Amino acid sequence: MGFKFILNLLKLRATNCNLSKVFQ
């Protein structure tokens, strides 16, 4: 469960970086 949780955090961080690049 913890491994999937970490993967989800990495996915969220990646999407946040993409969104921030789009809004900049």
C-alpha positions as CSV (number, residue, x, y, z in Angstrom):
1,M,0.0,0.0,0.0
2,G,2.8,2.4,0.9
3,F,4.5,1.8,-2.5
4,K,1.3,2.8,-4.4
5,F,0.9,5.8,-2.1
6,I,4.4,7.0,-3.0
7,L,3.6,6.5,-6.7
8,N,0.5,8.5,-6.4
9,L,2.4,11.3,-4.7
10,L,4.9,11.3,-7.5
11,K,2.1,11.5,-10.1
12,L,0.5,14.4,-8.2
13,R,3.8,16.2,-8.1
14,A,4.4,15.7,-11.8
15,T,0.9,17.0,-12.7
16,N,1.4,20.0,-10.4
17,C,4.7,20.8,-12.2
18,N,3.0,20.5,-15.6
19,L,0.1,22.7,-14.4
20,S,2.5,25.3,-13.0
21,K,4.4,25.3,-16.3
22,V,1.2,25.9,-18.2
23,F,0.1,28.8,-15.9
24,Q,3.5,30.5,-15.9
